[in-house]
Amino acid sequence: MTDPNAVSAYVLLRERPPAAVLAALHRVLGLGVSEVARRALSGEPLLRVELFGDDHAEAARRLRTVLDLVAPHRHEVHECVGGASPGPENRTDAATLLAALAAAPEPPAPVRPAPDPELTRVIAEATRAAVADLRARHPEHFHAFALLTTGEALPPYLAAGSAEGAARTGAHPWSLPDGPYAVWGYEEHFGEVVRAFGARGDLFDLPGERDRLAEYATRLASMEEALRRLDAEGFFGRGADRLGVLLLAGTMPPDEEDAGAVRRLNPAGPLRDSWLREESDDPGLPVDEGARAELAGHRGGLAPAPNPSVADLWRTTPGLHLADGTAVYGPHTLAERNAAFEVARHAPGWVLVGDDGGGRGLLMREAGPDFDPATGRESAEVVLLDLGALCPGVADEGEFLTDDLVGWLSHREPAARDGRAGGAPGRGEGPVQGPA
């Protein structure tokens, strides 16, 4: 049923634009060039986006891009409420619509999770003691260790799962709260953790939303970093033994961000895949058939994945294009894009893995495709930076976007692909110039 209060913006072209504009609209809208031309000649809406919803920022950005492209040509803009269709009564102009968009509150920018060293230390030591105690008392085959907290980010507790424990209780292997080791060693080993969290105060006593988001992110990141620190020591096993253990830092009830922690904390394999398939809310990545076709026709060399996050993406799809114009490159285009912008020279240690279709690049650290707990968090971060401003300090100069590339992409609308998968930076604005 149509929401009677929903506000949609429509853009109609009233003339066929030049070929360069048609090509740019094709890339932004995910429509074929011939389809864009047909709609321009028929008066059918070129774009319809719902405004002021959960994805308002993305919708507004896409609308601005289209309005910039059609501005020199005869066009109409309509602001329709509910299920209304474009007509004389709801016609407006680009300036009025853009002013309304500017007045709408923007969602808070993502907070870069930064673990606190002291909080990480006390959580790691408590976890080490609790797991050692558990193993000593119950020498079973443990397949999962989790540090869990609440939505208020209260002091975490350890939960663990073993094949023997699940068999005794009848609990699902991933349902750690229903197993016999749901809260293990809290009173014996987590006293210092409780005191450290108490010293930081109540999350909701902080003065502003941004402060609360930052503190929440710090607490979850410290839990994750504690597990990562122990993992780097080999505490959870190495090689095949490590592949038989899943680590998790998250919330109870589960949160959609738990999947990102599982991806960062664990090597790819059947155990991790099982948890993601059965326990996470991720809708999964679509396969970009355009990118797949381009890869099949590629005759040059293929780049290795620069880090485990991109390797995860490429296992599903060799690149991905989104409806808002964002592109993440495949192994057949990555080297070319990085060479074109001389990324290795201007931003050593970083790799351009995609672009936003408007002159900004998606950059990640180059850590190699293999899982390494020592670099797990930093290598998972995606930073947005103007491609004309590449520099060694990408993390400081750019805008933090996400630390879960696959999860971020899976919750966004893919492009309607009908042609080749190019993903060239600066789509719709001509070639983007790299730094001098």
C-alpha positions as CSV (number, residue, x, y, z in Angstrom):
1,M,0.0,0.0,0.0
2,T,1.3,3.5,-0.9
3,D,2.1,5.7,2.1
4,P,-0.2,8.7,1.7
5,N,2.5,10.9,3.3
6,A,5.4,9.6,1.1
7,V,7.1,12.4,-1.0
8,S,8.6,11.4,-4.3
9,A,10.5,13.5,-6.8
10,Y,10.2,12.9,-10.5
11,V,12.5,14.1,-13.3
12,L,11.3,14.2,-16.9
13,L,13.4,15.1,-19.9
14,R,11.6,16.9,-22.8
15,E,14.3,16.6,-25.4
16,R,16.9,14.1,-26.4
17,P,20.2,15.2,-24.8
18,P,23.7,14.8,-26.4
19,A,25.3,11.4,-26.5
20,A,27.7,12.3,-23.6
21,V,24.7,13.1,-21.4
22,L,22.9,10.0,-22.4
23,A,25.9,7.9,-21.5
24,A,26.3,9.6,-18.2
25,L,22.6,9.1,-17.3
26,H,22.9,5.5,-18.4
27,R,25.7,5.0,-15.8
28,V,23.9,6.9,-13.0
29,L,20.5,5.4,-13.5
30,G,21.5,1.9,-14.6
31,L,19.3,2.2,-17.7
32,G,20.4,1.4,-21.2
33,V,21.3,4.4,-23.4
34,S,18.4,3.6,-25.7
35,E,16.0,3.4,-22.8
36,V,17.2,6.9,-21.6
37,A,16.6,8.3,-25.1
38,R,13.2,6.6,-25.3
39,R,12.0,8.1,-22.0
40,A,13.3,11.6,-23.1
41,L,11.3,11.4,-26.3
42,S,8.2,9.9,-24.8
43,G,8.0,12.1,-21.7
44,E,8.1,9.1,-19.4
45,P,9.8,9.9,-16.0
46,L,13.5,9.5,-16.2
47,L,13.9,9.2,-12.4
48,R,11.6,8.6,-9.5
49,V,13.1,8.7,-5.9
50,E,11.3,8.7,-2.6
51,L,12.6,11.5,-0.3
52,F,12.9,11.8,3.4
53,G,12.9,8.0,4.0
54,D,15.6,5.8,5.6
55,D,17.8,6.2,2.5
56,H,17.1,9.9,2.1
57,A,20.8,10.8,1.8
58,E,21.5,8.3,-1.0
59,A,18.3,9.3,-2.8
60,A,19.1,13.0,-2.5
61,R,22.6,12.5,-3.8
62,R,21.3,10.6,-6.8
63,L,18.7,13.2,-7.5
64,R,21.2,16.0,-7.4
65,T,23.5,14.2,-9.9
66,V,20.6,13.7,-12.4
67,L,19.4,17.3,-12.0
68,D,23.0,18.6,-12.7
69,L,23.1,16.4,-15.9
70,V,19.7,17.6,-17.3
71,A,20.0,21.2,-16.2
72,P,21.1,22.5,-19.7
73,H,18.2,20.7,-21.4
74,R,14.4,21.0,-21.4
75,H,13.2,19.1,-18.4
76,E,10.5,19.0,-15.7
77,V,10.7,18.4,-12.0
78,H,7.7,17.2,-9.9
79,E,7.2,16.8,-6.2
80,C,4.4,14.2,-5.7
81,V,2.8,13.2,-2.4
82,G,1.4,9.7,-1.9
83,G,0.6,7.9,-5.1
84,A,0.1,11.1,-7.2
85,S,1.5,11.1,-10.7
86,P,3.5,14.0,-12.2
87,G,1.2,16.7,-13.4
88,P,0.8,20.5,-13.7
89,E,-0.4,20.7,-10.1
90,N,2.7,19.3,-8.5
91,R,5.3,20.7,-10.9
92,T,8.2,22.5,-9.2
93,D,11.7,23.5,-10.2
94,A,15.1,22.2,-9.3
95,A,16.1,25.1,-7.1
96,T,13.0,24.7,-4.9
97,L,13.4,21.0,-4.6
98,L,17.1,21.2,-3.8
99,A,16.4,23.8,-1.1
100,A,14.0,21.4,0.5
101,L,16.6,18.7,0.4
102,A,19.1,20.9,2.0
103,A,16.8,21.7,4.8
104,A,16.1,18.0,5.6
105,P,18.2,16.7,8.4
106,E,21.1,14.5,7.3
107,P,21.6,11.2,9.0
108,P,24.7,11.1,11.3
109,A,27.9,10.3,9.5
110,P,29.3,6.9,10.3
111,V,31.5,6.8,13.4
112,R,34.9,5.2,12.9
113,P,35.2,2.6,15.6
114,A,38.4,3.1,17.5
115,P,39.2,0.5,20.3
116,D,40.4,1.9,23.6
117,P,43.8,0.4,24.5
118,E,43.1,0.0,28.2
119,L,39.6,-1.3,27.7
120,T,41.0,-3.7,25.2
121,R,43.6,-4.9,27.6
122,V,41.2,-5.7,30.5
123,I,38.7,-7.4,28.2
124,A,41.4,-9.5,26.7
125,E,42.8,-10.6,30.0
126,A,39.4,-11.4,31.4
127,T,38.6,-13.4,28.2
128,R,41.9,-15.3,28.4
129,A,41.2,-16.3,32.0
130,A,37.6,-17.3,31.4
131,V,38.4,-19.4,28.3
132,A,41.3,-21.1,30.0
133,D,39.0,-21.9,32.9
134,L,36.3,-23.2,30.6
135,R,38.7,-25.4,28.7
136,A,40.2,-26.8,31.9
137,R,36.8,-27.7,33.4
138,H,35.2,-28.9,30.2
139,P,37.7,-30.3,27.7
140,E,35.2,-30.3,24.8
141,H,35.3,-29.4,21.2
142,F,34.5,-25.7,21.2
143,H,33.4,-24.2,17.9
144,A,32.5,-20.7,19.0
145,F,33.6,-18.0,21.5
146,A,31.6,-14.8,21.8
147,L,31.9,-11.6,23.8
148,L,28.4,-10.2,24.1
149,T,26.9,-7.0,25.4
150,T,23.5,-5.3,25.4
151,G,22.2,-2.5,23.2
152,E,23.4,-0.1,26.0
153,A,26.9,-1.5,25.7
154,L,27.1,-2.7,29.3
155,P,30.1,-4.8,30.4
156,P,30.5,-7.8,28.1
157,Y,30.3,-11.5,29.1
158,L,31.7,-14.6,27.5
159,A,29.5,-17.2,25.8
160,A,30.8,-20.3,24.2
161,G,29.5,-23.2,22.2
162,S,30.7,-26.8,21.9
163,A,29.4,-29.9,20.1
164,E,29.1,-31.7,23.3
165,G,27.2,-28.9,25.0
166,A,24.8,-28.6,22.1
167,A,24.1,-32.3,22.1
168,R,23.4,-32.3,25.9
169,T,21.0,-29.4,25.8
170,G,19.5,-29.8,22.3
171,A,20.5,-26.2,21.6
172,H,21.3,-25.1,18.0
173,P,25.1,-24.9,17.6
174,W,24.9,-21.1,17.0
175,S,22.4,-20.4,19.8
176,L,25.0,-19.7,22.5
177,P,22.5,-18.2,25.0
178,D,20.6,-21.5,25.0
179,G,23.7,-23.6,25.6
180,P,25.4,-24.6,28.9
181,Y,28.1,-21.9,28.6
182,A,25.9,-18.9,28.0
183,V,27.6,-16.6,30.6
184,W,30.8,-18.2,31.6
185,G,33.2,-16.9,34.3
186,Y,31.6,-13.5,34.6
187,E,31.8,-13.2,38.4
188,E,35.2,-14.9,38.6
189,H,37.1,-13.2,35.8
190,F,35.3,-10.0,34.6
191,G,35.4,-7.8,37.7
192,E,38.0,-5.5,36.3
193,V,36.0,-5.2,33.0
194,V,32.9,-4.2,35.0
195,R,35.0,-1.5,36.9
196,A,36.5,-0.2,33.6
197,F,33.1,0.1,32.0
198,G,31.7,1.8,35.1
199,A,34.5,4.3,35.1
200,R,33.4,5.4,31.6
201,G,29.9,6.2,32.8
202,D,26.4,5.4,31.4
203,L,26.2,5.6,27.7
204,F,22.9,7.7,27.9
205,D,24.4,10.2,30.3
206,L,26.6,11.5,27.5
207,P,25.6,15.0,26.2
208,G,24.9,14.3,22.5
209,E,24.0,11.6,20.0
210,R,27.4,11.8,18.3
211,D,29.1,11.3,21.7
212,R,26.9,8.3,22.4
213,L,27.5,6.7,19.0
214,A,31.3,7.2,19.5
215,E,31.3,5.6,22.9
216,Y,29.2,2.7,21.8
217,A,31.5,2.1,18.9
218,T,34.5,2.3,21.1
219,R,33.1,-0.3,23.5
220,L,32.2,-2.8,20.7
221,A,35.5,-2.2,18.9
222,S,37.4,-2.9,22.2
223,M,35.6,-6.1,22.6
224,E,36.4,-7.1,19.0
225,E,40.0,-6.0,19.4
226,A,40.4,-8.1,22.6
227,L,39.5,-11.2,20.7
228,R,41.7,-10.2,17.8
229,R,44.7,-9.7,20.2
230,L,44.2,-13.2,21.6
231,D,43.8,-14.7,18.2
232,A,47.1,-13.1,17.0
233,E,48.8,-15.0,19.8
234,G,47.3,-18.3,18.6
235,F,45.1,-18.6,21.6
236,F,42.2,-20.0,19.5
237,G,44.4,-22.2,17.4
238,R,46.3,-22.0,14.2
239,G,45.7,-23.5,10.7
240,A,43.0,-26.1,10.5
241,D,42.3,-25.8,14.3
242,R,41.6,-22.1,13.9
243,L,39.2,-22.7,11.0
244,G,37.2,-24.8,13.4
245,V,36.5,-21.9,15.7
246,L,34.2,-18.9,15.2
247,L,34.8,-15.6,17.1
248,L,32.1,-13.0,17.6
249,A,31.9,-9.7,19.3
250,G,28.4,-8.3,19.3
251,T,25.1,-7.7,21.1
252,M,22.3,-9.7,22.5
253,P,19.7,-9.4,21.1
254,P,21.7,-9.7,17.8
255,D,22.4,-6.6,15.8
256,E,22.8,-6.3,12.0
257,E,26.4,-5.1,12.6
258,D,27.4,-8.5,14.2
259,A,27.9,-9.9,10.7
260,G,30.6,-7.4,10.1
261,A,32.4,-8.4,13.2
262,V,32.2,-12.1,12.2
263,R,33.8,-11.2,8.8
264,R,36.6,-9.2,10.4
265,L,37.4,-11.7,13.1
266,N,37.4,-14.9,11.2
267,P,39.0,-16.4,8.1
268,A,36.7,-17.4,5.2
269,G,35.6,-21.0,5.4
270,P,32.6,-23.3,6.0
271,L,32.2,-22.3,9.7
272,R,32.0,-18.6,9.0
273,D,29.8,-19.2,6.0
274,S,27.4,-21.3,8.1
275,W,27.0,-18.5,10.7
276,L,26.5,-15.8,8.1
277,R,23.9,-17.9,6.3
278,E,22.0,-19.0,9.3
279,E,22.4,-16.2,11.9
280,S,23.0,-12.9,10.1
281,D,20.4,-10.6,8.6
282,D,22.5,-9.8,5.6
283,P,20.4,-10.0,2.4
284,G,23.5,-11.2,0.5
285,L,25.4,-9.7,-2.4
286,P,23.9,-9.8,-5.8
287,V,26.0,-11.0,-8.7
288,D,26.8,-8.2,-11.2
289,E,26.3,-9.9,-14.5
290,G,27.8,-7.0,-16.4
291,A,31.0,-7.3,-14.4
292,R,31.0,-11.1,-14.8
293,A,30.6,-10.8,-18.6
294,E,33.5,-8.2,-18.7
295,L,35.7,-10.5,-16.6
296,A,34.9,-13.4,-19.0
297,G,36.0,-11.3,-21.9
298,H,39.1,-9.9,-20.2
299,R,42.4,-11.1,-21.8
300,G,44.9,-9.3,-19.5
301,G,46.2,-10.1,-16.1
302,L,44.1,-10.1,-13.0
303,A,44.9,-8.3,-9.8
304,P,45.1,-10.1,-6.5
305,A,42.6,-9.0,-3.8
306,P,44.2,-6.2,-1.8
307,N,42.7,-7.4,1.4
308,P,40.3,-10.0,2.8
309,S,37.3,-7.7,2.5
310,V,37.7,-7.4,-1.3
311,A,38.5,-11.1,-1.5
312,D,35.1,-11.8,0.2
313,L,33.4,-9.6,-2.4
314,W,35.1,-11.2,-5.4
315,R,34.1,-14.7,-4.2
316,T,30.5,-13.7,-4.9
317,T,30.8,-11.1,-7.7
318,P,33.8,-9.7,-9.7
319,G,32.9,-6.1,-9.0
320,L,29.6,-4.4,-8.2
321,H,27.7,-1.4,-9.4
322,L,25.0,0.4,-7.3
323,A,22.0,2.4,-8.4
324,D,23.5,5.6,-7.0
325,G,26.5,5.3,-9.4
326,T,28.9,3.8,-6.9
327,A,31.2,1.1,-8.3
328,V,33.5,-1.4,-6.6
329,Y,36.1,-2.8,-9.0
330,G,36.8,-6.4,-10.0
331,P,40.1,-8.1,-10.4
332,H,40.1,-7.2,-14.1
333,T,39.8,-3.4,-13.5
334,L,41.5,-2.8,-10.2
335,A,45.1,-2.4,-11.5
336,E,44.0,-0.1,-14.3
337,R,42.2,2.2,-12.0
338,N,45.0,2.4,-9.6
339,A,47.6,3.0,-12.3
340,A,45.4,5.8,-13.8
341,F,45.4,7.7,-10.6
342,E,48.9,6.7,-9.5
343,V,47.6,5.6,-6.2
344,A,50.8,3.8,-5.1
345,R,52.8,7.0,-5.5
346,H,50.3,9.5,-4.0
347,A,48.8,7.2,-1.3
348,P,51.3,4.4,-0.5
349,G,49.9,1.5,1.3
350,W,46.4,2.3,0.0
351,V,44.4,0.8,-2.9
352,L,41.5,2.4,-4.8
353,V,38.8,-0.3,-4.7
354,G,36.0,1.7,-6.2
355,D,34.5,5.2,-6.7
356,D,31.2,7.0,-6.0
357,G,30.5,8.0,-9.5
358,G,31.1,11.7,-8.6
359,G,34.9,12.0,-8.4
360,R,35.5,10.5,-5.0
361,G,37.4,7.2,-4.5
362,L,36.8,4.3,-2.1
363,L,40.1,3.5,-0.6
364,M,41.3,0.6,1.6
365,R,44.6,-0.4,3.0
366,E,46.6,-3.0,1.1
367,A,47.2,-5.9,3.5
368,G,47.1,-8.9,1.1
369,P,44.2,-11.3,0.5
370,D,44.9,-13.7,3.4
371,F,43.3,-13.4,6.8
372,D,45.6,-11.9,9.5
373,P,44.1,-11.0,12.9
374,A,46.9,-8.4,13.4
375,T,45.6,-6.2,10.6
376,G,41.9,-7.3,10.6
377,R,40.3,-4.0,11.6
378,E,42.4,-1.5,9.7
379,S,42.4,-3.5,6.5
380,A,38.6,-3.6,6.6
381,E,38.1,0.2,6.7
382,V,36.8,2.0,3.6
383,V,37.6,5.7,3.3
384,L,36.0,8.1,0.9
385,L,38.4,10.7,-0.5
386,D,38.4,13.1,-3.5
387,L,40.5,11.5,-6.2
388,G,42.2,14.8,-6.8
389,A,43.4,14.9,-3.2
390,L,45.1,11.5,-2.8
391,C,47.8,11.7,-0.2
392,P,49.6,9.4,2.4
393,G,47.2,10.5,5.1
394,V,44.0,9.0,3.5
395,A,42.5,8.0,6.9
396,D,42.9,11.5,8.3
397,E,41.9,13.5,5.2
398,G,39.1,11.2,4.0
399,E,35.6,10.4,5.3
400,F,35.2,7.0,7.1
401,L,32.5,5.0,5.2
402,T,32.4,1.6,6.7
403,D,34.5,-1.3,8.1
404,D,32.3,-3.9,6.5
405,L,32.4,-3.6,2.8
406,V,30.3,-6.6,2.0
407,G,27.6,-5.7,4.5
408,W,27.6,-2.1,3.4
409,L,27.1,-3.2,-0.2
410,S,24.5,-5.8,0.5
411,H,22.1,-3.2,2.1
412,R,22.3,-0.9,-0.9
413,E,20.4,-1.0,-4.2
414,P,22.3,-2.6,-7.1
415,A,22.3,-1.0,-10.5
416,A,20.0,-2.4,-13.1
417,R,22.7,-3.7,-15.4
418,D,22.2,-4.0,-19.1
419,G,25.5,-3.5,-20.6
420,R,29.2,-3.5,-19.9
421,A,30.6,-3.1,-16.4
422,G,33.1,-0.2,-16.6
423,G,32.8,1.6,-13.2
424,A,34.9,4.4,-14.5
425,P,35.6,7.2,-11.9
426,G,33.8,10.4,-12.5
427,R,30.8,9.0,-14.3
428,G,28.5,11.8,-15.4
429,E,31.1,14.5,-14.9
430,G,33.7,13.6,-17.5
431,P,37.2,12.3,-16.7
432,V,38.3,12.9,-13.1
433,Q,41.8,14.3,-12.8
434,G,44.2,12.7,-10.5
435,P,46.6,14.7,-8.2
436,A,49.3,16.6,-10.0
